[in-house]
Amino acid sequence: MGALGHTDAAKRVSDAVQLHFSIMGFDCARHWIACRLDNGKGGETLYDNKRDAIRHQLDEYLCMYVCLTGAPMSVCEAEILLATHRKAYDAGFRMADPDTAAGGRELIPRVAIEHQLSTIRALENKRG
């Protein structure tokens, strides 16, 4: 964890989103990136859809797939997004499916932080 309680993984995810936003502005919206769940690495390549992002990974279940909104992502938001995806995978959810047109299910869109925290708590209760 960093000085403010953020992991390096979350900083990497946030930096990847920021990079695309800095270069493309709002044109990066509706593109996808893939970032590793364990360390946040990746995210350099933009994909037109989730399915393409999944198909270009060595193991689709080691990554989370983020649809860019055309806005930066804070480190706090990246931290929560990583935690949510990790908990979902730990609870047995599999959101990556390269055989479907949409690329699989989405657990939650990027919504208010309090909603994401509620989802994390629900996933923790499902697992236990």
C-alpha positions as CSV (number, residue, x, y, z in Angstrom):
1,M,0.0,0.0,0.0
2,G,1.1,3.5,-0.8
3,A,1.2,6.5,1.6
4,L,-2.6,7.1,1.3
5,G,-3.6,3.4,1.5
6,H,-3.6,2.9,-2.3
7,T,-1.9,-0.1,-3.8
8,D,0.6,0.1,-6.7
9,A,-1.9,-2.0,-8.7
10,A,-4.6,0.7,-8.3
11,K,-2.1,3.4,-9.3
12,R,-1.2,1.4,-12.5
13,V,-4.8,1.0,-13.5
14,S,-5.5,4.7,-12.8
15,D,-2.4,5.7,-14.8
16,A,-3.4,3.5,-17.8
17,V,-6.8,5.2,-17.9
18,Q,-5.3,8.6,-17.5
19,L,-2.8,7.9,-20.3
20,H,-5.6,7.1,-22.8
21,F,-7.6,10.1,-21.7
22,S,-4.6,12.4,-22.0
23,I,-3.9,11.3,-25.5
24,M,-7.4,10.8,-26.9
25,G,-9.7,12.9,-24.7
26,F,-13.3,11.9,-25.0
27,D,-12.5,9.7,-28.0
28,C,-11.3,7.0,-25.7
29,A,-14.8,6.5,-24.4
30,R,-16.4,3.1,-25.1
31,H,-13.0,1.5,-25.7
32,W,-11.7,-1.3,-23.4
33,I,-8.5,-2.1,-21.6
34,A,-7.4,-5.2,-19.8
35,C,-5.5,-4.9,-16.5
36,R,-4.2,-7.8,-14.4
37,L,-6.0,-8.4,-11.1
38,D,-2.9,-9.2,-9.1
39,N,-0.7,-6.2,-10.0
40,G,-2.7,-3.8,-12.2
41,K,-0.3,-4.1,-15.1
42,G,-1.5,-3.8,-18.6
43,G,-4.0,-1.3,-19.9
44,E,-1.6,0.0,-22.6
45,T,-3.7,-1.4,-25.5
46,L,-7.1,0.0,-26.4
47,Y,-9.7,-2.5,-27.7
48,D,-12.9,-1.7,-29.6
49,N,-14.8,-4.1,-27.4
50,K,-14.6,-6.3,-24.3
51,R,-14.5,-9.5,-26.4
52,D,-11.3,-8.4,-28.3
53,A,-9.7,-7.4,-25.0
54,I,-10.4,-10.8,-23.6
55,R,-9.2,-12.7,-26.6
56,H,-5.8,-10.9,-26.5
57,Q,-4.9,-12.1,-23.0
58,L,-3.0,-15.3,-22.2
59,D,-5.5,-16.1,-19.5
60,E,-8.7,-14.1,-19.5
61,Y,-9.5,-14.9,-15.9
62,L,-6.3,-13.1,-14.6
63,C,-7.6,-9.7,-15.8
64,M,-10.4,-7.2,-15.3
65,Y,-11.8,-5.5,-18.3
66,V,-12.5,-1.8,-18.0
67,C,-14.7,0.2,-20.4
68,L,-13.3,3.7,-20.6
69,T,-15.8,6.5,-20.0
70,G,-13.8,9.3,-21.6
71,A,-12.8,10.6,-18.2
72,P,-9.9,10.0,-15.9
73,M,-10.1,7.4,-13.1
74,S,-9.0,8.3,-9.7
75,V,-6.7,5.9,-7.8
76,C,-9.5,5.5,-5.2
77,E,-11.9,4.4,-8.0
78,A,-9.3,2.0,-9.4
79,E,-8.7,0.5,-6.0
80,I,-12.4,-0.1,-5.5
81,L,-12.8,-1.5,-9.0
82,L,-9.9,-3.9,-8.4
83,A,-11.3,-5.0,-5.1
84,T,-14.8,-5.6,-6.6
85,H,-13.4,-7.7,-9.4
86,R,-11.2,-9.7,-7.1
87,K,-14.0,-10.4,-4.7
88,A,-16.3,-11.4,-7.6
89,Y,-13.8,-13.9,-8.9
90,D,-13.2,-15.2,-5.3
91,A,-17.0,-15.7,-5.0
92,G,-17.1,-17.7,-8.2
93,F,-18.3,-15.1,-10.7
94,R,-16.7,-15.3,-14.2
95,M,-17.3,-12.2,-16.2
96,A,-14.9,-12.9,-19.1
97,D,-16.4,-15.0,-21.9
98,P,-14.7,-14.7,-25.2
99,D,-17.3,-16.8,-26.9
100,T,-20.1,-14.3,-26.4
101,A,-20.6,-11.2,-28.6
102,A,-20.5,-8.9,-25.5
103,G,-17.5,-10.7,-24.0
104,G,-19.3,-11.8,-20.9
105,R,-21.2,-10.3,-18.0
106,E,-20.5,-7.0,-16.3
107,L,-20.9,-7.0,-12.5
108,I,-21.4,-3.3,-12.0
109,P,-20.9,-0.2,-14.1
110,R,-18.7,2.5,-12.7
111,V,-21.2,4.1,-10.3
112,A,-21.1,5.9,-7.0
113,I,-18.4,4.6,-4.7
114,E,-21.0,3.8,-2.0
115,H,-22.8,1.5,-4.4
116,Q,-19.5,-0.2,-5.2
117,L,-18.7,-0.7,-1.5
118,S,-22.1,-2.2,-1.0
119,T,-21.4,-4.7,-3.8
120,I,-18.1,-5.6,-2.2
121,R,-19.8,-6.3,1.1
122,A,-22.4,-8.4,-0.6
123,L,-19.7,-10.5,-2.4
124,E,-17.9,-11.0,0.9
125,N,-21.1,-12.3,2.5
126,K,-21.7,-14.7,-0.4
127,R,-18.3,-16.2,-0.1
128,G,-18.5,-16.8,3.6
